[in-house]
Amino acid sequence: MTATTHEDLHSPQLQQDSSVQHKPTSPWMWIALIVAMFAAALLWLRHSNQEDVAPAPVGERMLPAPEQAAVADAAAPAARQTAPATASRKAAPVVRNREARPLASNRMPTYPAAALRSGVQGSVIASLNVDTRGNVANAAIVSRSGERSRDLDRAVLNTVQNWKFQPAMHEGRAVASVVRVPVDFRTEQR
């Protein structure tokens, strides 16, 4: 074994070797490592919290009759009030697949006065093309039952053409869709 003297410690060869052994890690390496860990954690969270939602069916969907929609809208605030406080603190899940939903602020078609006076009754089904922003791009009557009345058809079309929707979602993106809206015109009281 050889002894190291004070002069040996300050020699260029020894200084060079010690700098190689104690070279600090680049800050960019640490940043890359942190970003990679963060991305892996996000992927894991996304896959572990993903809701299993059935894919949106291709074609058209039928909305509930206006009476059923009103009952469902009235029950929704009560359900929200009974939800525990901890649920409101959780992040909302990402909606991947969903059909178009009419906004609660949409007004329902009114019974035309002339048809009501004449006692004309019937059901009308309108088909609505809803764009990616939730606007009705096109509306048409696809089915009617009961007495044929242009007044009933016009009342439905004039109202639903101005409806707004939450657009249909597929794989987390808004997509155009077709929605069918049934409307019943009855003179008898329920």
C-alpha positions as CSV (number, residue, x, y, z in Angstrom):
1,M,0.0,0.0,0.0
2,T,1.1,3.5,-0.8
3,A,0.7,6.4,1.5
4,T,-1.0,9.5,0.1
5,T,0.7,12.8,0.8
6,H,-0.7,16.3,0.8
7,E,0.9,16.9,-2.6
8,D,-0.8,13.8,-4.0
9,L,-4.2,15.1,-3.0
10,H,-3.8,18.3,-5.0
11,S,-2.4,16.6,-8.1
12,P,-4.6,17.1,-11.3
13,Q,-5.0,13.3,-11.8
14,L,-6.5,12.8,-8.3
15,Q,-8.8,15.9,-8.6
16,Q,-10.1,14.7,-12.0
17,D,-10.9,11.2,-10.5
18,S,-12.7,12.7,-7.6
19,S,-14.8,15.0,-9.8
20,V,-16.0,12.0,-11.8
21,Q,-17.1,10.1,-8.7
22,H,-19.1,13.0,-7.2
23,K,-20.6,14.5,-10.3
24,P,-24.1,15.8,-9.3
25,T,-27.2,14.5,-11.2
26,S,-28.6,16.9,-13.7
27,P,-31.7,18.8,-12.6
28,W,-33.3,17.8,-15.9
29,M,-33.0,14.2,-15.0
30,W,-34.9,14.8,-11.7
31,I,-37.6,16.8,-13.6
32,A,-38.0,14.0,-16.1
33,L,-38.3,11.5,-13.4
34,I,-41.0,13.5,-11.5
35,V,-43.0,14.1,-14.7
36,A,-42.9,10.4,-15.5
37,M,-44.1,9.5,-12.0
38,F,-46.9,12.1,-12.2
39,A,-48.0,10.8,-15.6
40,A,-48.0,7.2,-14.4
41,A,-50.1,8.2,-11.3
42,L,-52.6,10.0,-13.5
43,L,-53.0,7.0,-15.8
44,W,-53.5,4.7,-12.9
45,L,-56.2,7.1,-11.4
46,R,-58.0,7.5,-14.7
47,H,-58.3,3.7,-15.2
48,S,-59.1,2.9,-11.6
49,N,-61.9,5.6,-11.3
50,Q,-63.3,5.1,-14.8
51,E,-67.1,4.4,-14.8
52,D,-68.2,1.5,-16.9
53,V,-70.8,3.2,-19.1
54,A,-72.5,1.3,-21.9
55,P,-71.6,2.7,-25.3
56,A,-74.1,5.0,-26.9
57,P,-76.4,3.1,-29.2
58,V,-76.2,4.0,-32.9
59,G,-79.4,5.4,-34.1
60,E,-82.2,7.3,-32.3
61,R,-83.3,7.5,-28.7
62,M,-86.8,8.1,-27.4
63,L,-87.3,10.8,-24.7
64,P,-89.9,10.1,-21.9
65,A,-93.3,11.6,-22.3
66,P,-93.6,15.2,-20.9
67,E,-95.4,14.0,-17.7
68,Q,-92.6,11.5,-16.9
69,A,-89.9,14.1,-17.6
70,A,-91.6,16.6,-15.2
71,V,-91.7,14.0,-12.4
72,A,-88.0,13.1,-13.0
73,D,-87.0,16.8,-13.0
74,A,-88.9,17.4,-9.7
75,A,-87.2,14.4,-8.1
76,A,-83.7,15.4,-9.1
77,P,-83.3,18.3,-6.6
78,A,-84.5,16.1,-3.7
79,A,-81.9,13.4,-4.7
80,R,-79.2,16.1,-4.7
81,Q,-80.2,17.3,-1.3
82,T,-80.0,13.9,0.3
83,A,-76.5,13.2,-1.1
84,P,-73.8,13.2,1.6
85,A,-71.6,16.2,1.9
86,T,-68.5,14.2,1.1
87,A,-69.8,13.4,-2.4
88,S,-69.8,17.1,-3.3
89,R,-66.0,17.3,-2.5
90,K,-65.2,14.5,-4.9
91,A,-64.2,15.4,-8.4
92,A,-66.9,14.8,-11.0
93,P,-66.2,11.7,-13.0
94,V,-65.4,12.2,-16.7
95,V,-68.4,11.4,-18.8
96,R,-67.3,9.1,-21.6
97,N,-70.6,8.0,-23.2
98,R,-74.0,9.7,-22.8
99,E,-77.0,10.4,-25.0
100,A,-78.2,13.9,-25.6
101,R,-80.3,15.3,-22.7
102,P,-82.8,18.1,-23.1
103,L,-82.3,21.1,-20.7
104,A,-85.0,21.6,-18.0
105,S,-85.5,25.2,-19.3
106,N,-87.0,23.9,-22.6
107,R,-90.7,24.8,-22.8
108,M,-93.2,22.1,-23.7
109,P,-95.4,22.4,-26.8
110,T,-98.8,24.0,-26.0
111,Y,-102.1,22.6,-27.2
112,P,-103.1,24.7,-30.2
113,A,-106.3,26.7,-29.4
114,A,-108.0,25.8,-32.7
115,A,-107.3,22.1,-32.2
116,L,-108.5,22.2,-28.6
117,R,-111.8,24.0,-29.6
118,S,-112.3,21.4,-32.4
119,G,-111.6,18.5,-30.0
120,V,-108.7,17.3,-32.1
121,Q,-106.5,14.8,-30.1
122,G,-103.4,12.8,-31.0
123,S,-99.8,12.0,-30.4
124,V,-96.9,13.4,-32.4
125,I,-93.3,12.1,-32.5
126,A,-90.7,14.5,-33.7
127,S,-87.2,13.5,-34.7
128,L,-84.5,16.1,-33.8
129,N,-80.9,16.2,-35.1
130,V,-78.9,17.6,-32.3
131,D,-75.4,19.1,-33.1
132,T,-72.2,18.9,-31.0
133,R,-73.2,22.2,-29.2
134,G,-76.6,20.9,-28.1
135,N,-78.6,22.9,-30.7
136,V,-81.4,21.4,-32.8
137,A,-80.0,21.4,-36.4
138,N,-83.2,19.9,-38.0
139,A,-86.6,18.8,-36.7
140,A,-89.2,16.7,-38.5
141,I,-92.4,14.9,-37.6
142,V,-91.8,11.1,-38.0
143,S,-95.0,9.7,-36.6
144,R,-98.5,10.7,-35.6
145,S,-101.5,8.9,-34.2
146,G,-105.1,10.0,-33.7
147,E,-106.7,12.7,-35.8
148,R,-104.3,14.2,-38.4
149,S,-103.8,17.8,-37.6
150,R,-101.3,20.2,-39.1
151,D,-101.9,22.4,-36.0
152,L,-100.5,19.7,-33.7
153,D,-97.6,19.1,-36.0
154,R,-96.8,22.8,-36.2
155,A,-97.1,23.3,-32.4
156,V,-94.6,20.5,-31.8
157,L,-92.1,21.6,-34.5
158,N,-92.2,25.3,-33.6
159,T,-91.4,24.5,-30.0
160,V,-88.8,21.7,-30.3
161,Q,-86.8,23.6,-33.0
162,N,-85.7,26.0,-30.2
163,W,-84.8,23.4,-27.6
164,K,-81.3,23.2,-26.2
165,F,-79.6,19.9,-25.2
166,Q,-76.6,18.7,-23.3
167,P,-74.9,17.1,-26.4
168,A,-74.4,13.4,-26.7
169,M,-70.9,12.3,-25.6
170,H,-68.9,9.4,-27.1
171,E,-65.4,8.6,-25.8
172,G,-65.4,11.9,-23.9
173,R,-66.2,14.1,-26.9
174,A,-69.5,15.8,-27.9
175,V,-71.1,14.2,-31.0
176,A,-74.1,14.9,-33.1
177,S,-77.1,12.7,-32.4
178,V,-80.8,12.1,-33.3
179,V,-83.4,12.3,-30.5
180,R,-87.1,11.4,-30.8
181,V,-89.6,13.5,-28.8
182,P,-93.1,12.1,-28.2
183,V,-95.9,14.7,-27.4
184,D,-99.5,13.7,-26.5
185,F,-102.4,16.1,-27.0
186,R,-105.4,14.9,-25.0
187,T,-108.5,16.9,-24.1
188,E,-109.6,14.8,-21.2
189,Q,-108.5,15.6,-17.6
190,R,-106.3,13.1,-15.8
